Amino acid sequence: MKVLIACTPATGHLNPLLAVAHGLIDERHDVTFLTGSALRPRVEAIGAKFRALPADADLDLRDMDAAVPELKNVEPGLQWLSIALQRFFVDTMPAQLAGLQQLVHEIHADVVVADDMFFGVLPMLLGPRASRPPVVLCGTSILHATREDGAPLFLGLPPAATQADRDNYAVIAKEYDSVVNEPATRRINELLAGLGAGLLSMPLFESVVVLADAYLQLSVPSFEFPRKLPPTVHFVGTPPIIPNQAPVPPWAADLDGSRKVVLVTQGTVANHNFGLLVAPTLKALGDEPDLLVVVTTGGRPVDTIPGAIPSNARVASYLPFEWILRKADVFVTNGGYGSVNQAMSYGIPIVGAGLTEDKADVNARIAWSGVGINLATNQPDPKVLREAVRTVLEKPGYRMRAASLADEFAKRDTRALIVRIINEAATGRKAPARRKAAAA
């Protein structure tokens, strides 16, 4: 089977799709990636073929502020979401489509696999089914399906418990639609019309969940807010971590079980200011004799961490996650969806602090699911952070809930599920019902 994987050029989107590709390659399928030039070495390292996106879509979203400098001066919130959505995901759609169509025909792809925000697939999904290969999308972020309580995406709103909550969400949703959804829908429909494609009649993010031939949500149901879901959605767990992506650090022997290990990361996108989470965590937990604080900088130089590194801290640019997650007792994170799911799959309780991108919603799920504490800020106070870490360490309920989710992950053979669903989509053996999401 020839598989074309189309990926938004951002590390958080690439990592899970690399794991998907790894499983397909092991099953002897032919895999070609279409993504950003900056990610070529990582694609080729797993044995996949690489093709760069056309220039207008060939961004490097590992540094969002560099890609769209205007975001530097915009506070997290609706306006930030609106700008990011249009610049990164909407305006790049025509170029993504051009690269996709060329490569589909060039390699005679049997199936297209893409991440949930690669909207270059949208004109294909809105067109005649017979004129395109099957399209399987991977939910690399929170599930983008419509919520029955009316809450918008990305704002970190837990499920409504009362009518007052629903009334409040209706007010919030009205502003959200005005600032985010409506401008994005207008713009995407302008672009779709220019391409001769059908137009959207529902919000952009929700549309692809409904239109895809299959939608693989890279998590488990207990980490997702309850609602009625489209039949396209399959919870498949978190993809296995590709081993040996980084060496074991020289201080590995220090993690000998004599101290609790607190793993800290700001991921690979929102890691250009370690004063937000890494530095406050080091200040909060520095030199506490019963703790060992392990920091990974997500590829950034370790000397960019502000302030002195305390004696009970160990720092590395990259760490092998399959190794460190077996050692960690608490995970302190700004809320990257992939790493949070990986931590839960190991039964690790979590302290989350982050509001940008999808992080407010990820951290809201951490609190709602009971696996940890959501500090609901981009830059936590060290005292508050210390109390949160001690709470998840000392109150057994958090670890018990994390262990329960780990069991839920363990019951899913993620690799086999993903390969089976992609195979079924490619061969047409199972065609899930689809809801109408577009008007011709």
C-alpha positions as CSV (number, residue, x, y, z in Angstrom):
1,M,0.0,0.0,0.0
2,K,1.3,3.5,-0.9
3,V,0.6,5.9,1.9
4,L,0.9,9.7,1.6
5,I,1.2,11.4,5.0
6,A,0.5,15.1,4.9
7,C,1.7,17.0,8.0
8,T,1.4,20.5,9.3
9,P,5.1,21.6,9.6
10,A,5.1,21.7,13.4
11,T,6.8,19.3,15.8
12,G,3.7,18.5,17.8
13,H,2.0,17.4,14.6
14,L,5.0,15.6,13.2
15,N,5.8,13.4,16.3
16,P,2.6,11.4,16.3
17,L,2.6,11.0,12.5
18,L,6.2,9.8,12.6
19,A,5.0,7.0,15.0
20,V,2.1,6.2,12.7
21,A,4.5,6.1,9.7
22,H,6.9,3.9,11.7
23,G,4.2,1.3,12.2
24,L,3.2,1.4,8.6
25,I,6.8,1.0,7.4
26,D,7.2,-2.0,9.8
27,E,4.2,-3.5,8.0
28,R,6.1,-3.0,4.7
29,H,3.9,-0.2,3.4
30,D,5.5,2.5,1.2
31,V,5.3,5.8,3.1
32,T,5.9,9.3,1.7
33,F,5.7,12.5,3.8
34,L,4.6,15.9,2.6
35,T,5.6,18.5,5.1
36,G,8.0,21.4,5.9
37,S,11.6,21.4,4.7
38,A,12.9,22.0,8.2
39,L,11.5,18.6,9.3
40,R,13.2,16.6,6.5
41,P,15.9,15.0,8.6
42,R,13.4,13.6,11.1
43,V,11.2,12.1,8.4
44,E,14.1,10.4,6.6
45,A,15.5,9.1,9.8
46,I,12.6,6.6,10.1
47,G,13.0,5.4,6.6
48,A,10.1,7.4,5.0
49,K,10.4,9.3,1.7
50,F,10.2,13.1,2.0
51,R,8.7,15.8,-0.2
52,A,8.6,19.5,0.8
53,L,5.4,21.5,0.8
54,P,5.2,24.3,-1.9
55,A,6.9,27.5,-0.8
56,D,3.7,29.3,0.3
57,A,3.0,26.5,2.8
58,D,6.6,25.5,3.7
59,L,6.7,27.2,7.1
60,D,8.7,26.3,10.1
61,L,6.2,26.3,12.9
62,R,8.7,25.2,15.5
63,D,9.0,29.0,16.1
64,M,5.5,30.5,15.7
65,D,6.7,34.0,16.6
66,A,9.3,33.9,13.9
67,A,6.8,32.6,11.3
68,V,4.2,35.3,12.2
69,P,6.0,38.1,14.1
70,E,2.7,39.9,14.8
71,L,1.9,37.2,17.4
72,K,4.7,38.4,19.6
73,N,2.6,41.4,20.7
74,V,-0.7,39.6,21.1
75,E,-1.8,38.2,24.4
76,P,-3.2,34.7,24.6
77,G,-6.9,34.8,23.8
78,L,-9.4,35.1,20.9
79,Q,-7.4,37.5,18.8
80,W,-4.3,35.4,19.1
81,L,-6.3,32.3,18.0
82,S,-7.8,34.2,15.1
83,I,-4.4,35.4,13.8
84,A,-2.7,32.0,14.3
85,L,-5.6,30.1,12.7
86,Q,-5.7,32.2,9.6
87,R,-1.9,32.6,9.0
88,F,-0.8,29.1,9.8
89,F,-3.7,26.9,8.8
90,V,-6.1,28.8,6.4
91,D,-3.9,30.9,4.2
92,T,-1.6,27.9,3.5
93,M,-4.5,25.7,2.3
94,P,-4.2,26.3,-1.5
95,A,-0.5,25.6,-1.5
96,Q,-1.0,22.5,0.6
97,L,-3.6,21.3,-1.8
98,A,-1.4,21.9,-4.8
99,G,1.4,19.8,-3.2
100,L,-1.0,17.2,-2.2
101,Q,-2.6,16.8,-5.6
102,Q,0.7,16.6,-7.4
103,L,2.1,14.0,-5.0
104,V,-1.2,11.9,-5.0
105,H,-0.9,11.5,-8.8
106,E,2.9,11.1,-8.8
107,I,3.1,8.2,-6.4
108,H,-0.4,6.8,-7.1
109,A,-1.3,7.0,-3.4
110,D,-3.8,4.4,-2.1
111,V,-4.6,6.6,0.9
112,V,-3.9,10.0,2.4
113,V,-3.2,10.3,6.1
114,A,-3.0,13.8,7.5
115,D,-3.1,15.6,10.8
116,D,-6.3,17.3,12.0
117,M,-5.1,20.8,11.0
118,F,-3.8,20.1,7.5
119,F,-6.6,21.8,5.7
120,G,-5.1,21.2,2.3
121,V,-7.3,18.0,2.4
122,L,-10.5,20.0,2.7
123,P,-11.2,20.7,-1.0
124,M,-10.7,17.0,-1.6
125,L,-13.1,16.0,1.2
126,L,-15.7,18.5,-0.2
127,G,-15.4,17.1,-3.7
128,P,-16.7,13.9,-5.3
129,R,-15.6,10.8,-3.4
130,A,-14.8,9.0,-6.6
131,S,-12.2,11.6,-7.6
132,R,-9.9,11.2,-4.6
133,P,-8.2,8.6,-2.5
134,P,-9.5,7.8,1.0
135,V,-8.5,10.4,3.6
136,V,-7.7,9.4,7.2
137,L,-7.1,12.2,9.6
138,C,-5.2,12.0,13.0
139,G,-6.4,14.0,15.9
140,T,-3.1,15.4,17.2
141,S,-4.8,17.9,19.5
142,I,-8.0,17.9,21.6
143,L,-11.0,16.4,19.8
144,H,-12.4,19.1,17.5
145,A,-16.0,17.7,17.5
146,T,-18.8,20.1,18.4
147,R,-19.7,20.2,22.1
148,E,-23.3,19.8,23.1
149,D,-23.0,22.3,25.9
150,G,-22.1,25.0,23.3
151,A,-18.6,25.7,24.6
152,P,-16.1,26.8,21.9
153,L,-12.8,25.0,21.3
154,F,-9.4,26.1,22.8
155,L,-10.7,28.2,25.7
156,G,-10.2,25.6,28.4
157,L,-13.9,25.4,29.4
158,P,-14.9,22.2,31.3
159,P,-18.2,20.5,30.6
160,A,-21.2,22.6,31.7
161,A,-22.6,21.4,35.0
162,T,-25.6,23.7,35.2
163,Q,-27.9,25.8,33.1
164,A,-26.0,28.9,34.2
165,D,-22.8,27.3,32.8
166,R,-24.6,26.7,29.5
167,D,-25.9,30.3,29.4
168,N,-22.4,31.6,30.1
169,Y,-20.9,29.4,27.4
170,A,-23.5,30.8,24.9
171,V,-22.3,34.3,25.6
172,I,-18.7,33.2,25.2
173,A,-19.5,31.3,22.0
174,K,-21.1,34.3,20.4
175,E,-17.9,36.4,20.9
176,Y,-15.8,33.4,19.8
177,D,-17.8,33.0,16.6
178,S,-17.4,36.7,15.9
179,V,-13.7,36.9,16.4
180,V,-12.5,33.4,15.4
181,N,-15.0,31.2,13.6
182,E,-16.7,33.6,11.3
183,P,-13.5,35.3,9.9
184,A,-11.9,31.9,9.4
185,T,-15.0,30.5,7.6
186,R,-15.3,33.5,5.4
187,R,-11.6,33.3,4.4
188,I,-11.6,29.5,3.8
189,N,-14.8,29.8,1.7
190,E,-13.1,32.6,-0.4
191,L,-10.2,30.3,-1.0
192,L,-12.4,27.3,-1.7
193,A,-14.5,29.3,-4.2
194,G,-11.3,30.3,-6.0
195,L,-10.4,26.6,-6.3
196,G,-13.9,25.6,-7.6
197,A,-14.5,23.5,-4.5
198,G,-17.6,23.2,-2.3
199,L,-18.1,25.6,0.6
200,L,-18.2,24.9,4.3
201,S,-21.5,25.3,6.2
202,M,-20.1,24.5,9.6
203,P,-17.0,25.7,11.6
204,L,-13.6,24.8,10.1
205,F,-12.2,22.6,12.8
206,E,-15.4,20.6,13.3
207,S,-15.8,20.0,9.6
208,V,-12.8,17.8,9.0
209,V,-13.9,15.5,11.9
210,V,-17.2,14.8,10.1
211,L,-15.9,14.7,6.5
212,A,-12.9,12.4,6.9
213,D,-13.3,8.8,5.9
214,A,-11.9,7.9,9.3
215,Y,-10.7,10.2,12.2
216,L,-8.1,8.7,14.6
217,Q,-8.2,10.5,17.9
218,L,-4.8,9.9,19.5
219,S,-6.1,9.5,23.1
220,V,-8.6,7.5,25.1
221,P,-12.3,8.3,25.8
222,S,-11.7,9.1,29.5
223,F,-9.5,12.0,28.6
224,E,-12.1,13.6,26.4
225,F,-15.2,15.6,27.4
226,P,-18.4,13.5,26.9
227,R,-20.6,14.2,23.9
228,K,-22.2,12.5,21.0
229,L,-19.5,11.9,18.4
230,P,-19.6,11.5,14.6
231,P,-19.2,7.8,13.5
232,T,-15.9,8.7,11.9
233,V,-14.1,9.0,15.3
234,H,-12.0,6.2,16.6
235,F,-10.0,6.5,19.9
236,V,-6.8,4.6,19.2
237,G,-4.6,5.5,22.2
238,T,-1.3,7.3,22.0
239,P,1.2,6.1,19.3
240,P,4.2,4.2,20.6
241,I,7.2,6.4,21.2
242,I,9.8,5.8,18.5
243,P,12.8,4.5,20.6
244,N,16.4,5.9,20.6
245,Q,15.5,9.3,19.3
246,A,17.9,10.8,21.9
247,P,20.7,9.2,24.0
248,V,20.4,8.4,27.7
249,P,22.1,11.3,29.5
250,P,25.4,10.9,31.3
251,W,23.6,11.6,34.7
252,A,21.1,8.7,34.2
253,A,22.4,6.8,37.2
254,D,21.2,9.7,39.5
255,L,17.7,8.5,38.8
256,D,18.2,5.5,41.2
257,G,14.8,5.6,43.0
258,S,16.1,7.4,46.1
259,R,14.3,10.6,45.2
260,K,11.0,11.4,43.5
261,V,11.5,12.5,39.9
262,V,9.7,15.6,38.6
263,L,9.9,15.8,34.8
264,V,9.5,19.4,33.4
265,T,9.1,20.5,29.8
266,Q,7.7,23.4,27.8
267,G,7.6,21.2,24.7
268,T,9.1,22.1,21.3
269,V,6.9,25.1,20.3
270,A,6.2,27.4,23.3
271,N,9.8,26.9,24.6
272,H,11.4,30.2,23.6
273,N,10.9,31.7,27.0
274,F,11.9,29.3,29.8
275,G,10.9,32.0,32.3
276,L,7.3,30.9,31.8
277,L,7.4,27.4,33.3
278,V,10.9,25.8,33.5
279,A,12.5,28.6,35.6
280,P,9.5,28.9,38.1
281,T,9.6,25.1,38.5
282,L,13.4,25.1,39.3
283,K,12.8,28.0,41.7
284,A,9.9,26.2,43.3
285,L,11.6,22.8,43.8
286,G,15.3,23.7,43.8
287,D,17.4,22.0,46.4
288,E,14.5,20.1,48.0
289,P,16.4,16.9,49.1
290,D,13.6,14.4,48.3
291,L,13.1,15.6,44.7
292,L,15.2,15.3,41.5
293,V,14.0,17.8,38.9
294,V,14.6,16.7,35.3
295,V,14.3,19.3,32.6
296,T,14.2,18.8,28.8
297,T,14.4,22.0,26.7
298,G,12.9,20.5,23.6
299,G,16.0,21.1,21.4
300,R,16.8,24.6,22.8
301,P,20.3,25.1,24.3
302,V,20.3,24.4,28.0
303,D,22.1,27.7,28.7
304,T,19.0,29.6,27.7
305,I,17.3,28.7,31.0
306,P,17.4,31.8,33.1
307,G,19.0,31.8,36.5
308,A,21.2,29.2,38.3
309,I,20.5,25.5,37.9
310,P,19.9,24.1,41.5
311,S,21.9,21.1,42.7
312,N,18.9,18.8,42.5
313,A,18.2,19.5,38.9
314,R,19.4,17.7,35.7
315,V,19.0,19.3,32.3
316,A,19.2,18.0,28.8
317,S,18.2,19.4,25.4
318,Y,16.5,16.2,24.4
319,L,15.7,13.0,26.5
320,P,14.6,9.6,25.3
321,F,10.9,9.7,26.4
322,E,10.6,6.0,26.5
323,W,13.3,6.0,29.2
324,I,12.4,9.1,31.3
325,L,8.7,8.3,31.5
326,R,9.5,5.1,33.3
327,K,11.4,7.1,35.9
328,A,9.1,10.1,36.4
329,D,6.7,10.5,39.4
330,V,5.2,13.8,38.3
331,F,5.0,15.5,34.9
332,V,5.1,19.4,34.9
333,T,4.1,20.6,31.5
334,N,2.6,23.6,29.6
335,G,0.1,21.1,28.1
336,G,1.4,19.6,24.8
337,Y,-1.3,17.1,23.8
338,G,1.1,14.3,22.7
339,S,3.4,14.4,25.7
340,V,0.4,14.6,28.1
341,N,-1.1,11.5,26.6
342,Q,2.2,9.7,26.7
343,A,2.6,10.6,30.4
344,M,-0.9,9.3,31.2
345,S,-0.1,6.1,29.3
346,Y,2.6,5.6,31.9
347,G,0.3,6.4,34.8
348,I,2.1,9.7,35.7
349,P,0.0,12.4,37.4
350,I,0.4,15.9,35.9
351,V,0.6,19.6,36.8
352,G,-0.3,21.7,33.8
353,A,0.3,25.4,33.2
354,G,-0.3,26.8,29.7
355,L,-2.8,28.9,27.8
356,T,-1.5,29.2,24.2
357,E,-2.4,27.1,21.1
358,D,-4.6,24.2,22.4
359,K,-3.0,24.1,25.8
360,A,-5.8,25.7,27.8
361,D,-8.1,22.9,26.6
362,V,-5.5,20.2,27.3
363,N,-4.9,21.4,30.8
364,A,-8.7,21.7,31.4
365,R,-8.9,18.0,30.5
366,I,-6.1,17.2,33.0
367,A,-8.1,18.6,35.8
368,W,-11.5,17.3,34.6
369,S,-10.2,13.7,34.1
370,G,-8.7,13.7,37.6
371,V,-5.1,12.9,36.5
372,G,-3.7,16.2,37.8
373,I,-4.0,19.9,38.5
374,N,-4.5,22.7,36.0
375,L,-2.9,26.0,37.2
376,A,-4.7,27.9,34.4
377,T,-1.8,30.3,33.7
378,N,1.1,30.6,31.4
379,Q,3.5,31.6,34.2
380,P,2.8,30.0,37.5
381,D,3.9,31.5,40.8
382,P,6.6,29.2,42.3
383,K,4.8,28.8,45.6
384,V,1.6,27.8,43.9
385,L,3.5,25.4,41.6
386,R,5.3,23.8,44.6
387,E,2.0,23.2,46.3
388,A,0.6,21.6,43.2
389,V,3.5,19.2,42.7
390,R,3.4,18.2,46.4
391,T,-0.4,17.7,46.2
392,V,-0.2,15.3,43.2
393,L,2.7,13.5,44.9
394,E,1.1,13.1,48.3
395,K,-2.6,12.7,47.5
396,P,-3.1,9.2,46.1
397,G,-6.2,10.0,44.1
398,Y,-4.2,11.6,41.3
399,R,-1.9,8.7,40.9
400,M,-4.8,6.3,41.1
401,R,-6.7,8.1,38.4
402,A,-3.6,8.3,36.2
403,A,-3.1,4.6,36.7
404,S,-6.7,4.0,35.6
405,L,-6.1,5.9,32.4
406,A,-2.8,4.0,31.9
407,D,-4.9,0.8,32.0
408,E,-7.3,2.3,29.4
409,F,-4.3,3.0,27.1
410,A,-2.9,-0.4,27.7
411,K,-6.1,-2.1,26.5
412,R,-5.6,-0.6,23.0
413,D,-3.1,-2.0,20.6
414,T,-2.6,1.4,19.1
415,R,-0.3,0.4,16.3
416,A,-2.5,-2.5,15.2
417,L,-5.7,-0.3,15.4
418,I,-4.1,2.5,13.3
419,V,-2.8,0.1,10.6
420,R,-6.1,-1.7,10.5
421,I,-8.2,1.5,10.1
422,I,-5.9,2.9,7.5
423,N,-6.0,-0.4,5.6
424,E,-9.8,-0.5,5.8
425,A,-10.1,3.0,4.5
426,A,-7.7,2.3,1.6
427,T,-9.4,-0.9,0.5
428,G,-13.0,0.4,1.1
429,R,-13.8,-2.6,3.3
430,K,-15.5,-0.4,5.9
431,A,-17.1,2.9,4.9
432,P,-18.4,4.8,8.0
433,A,-21.5,6.9,7.6
434,R,-20.8,10.6,7.0
435,R,-22.8,13.7,8.0
436,K,-23.4,16.5,5.6
437,A,-21.0,19.4,6.4
438,A,-20.9,21.3,3.1
439,A,-23.2,22.9,0.6
440,A,-22.3,22.5,-3.1
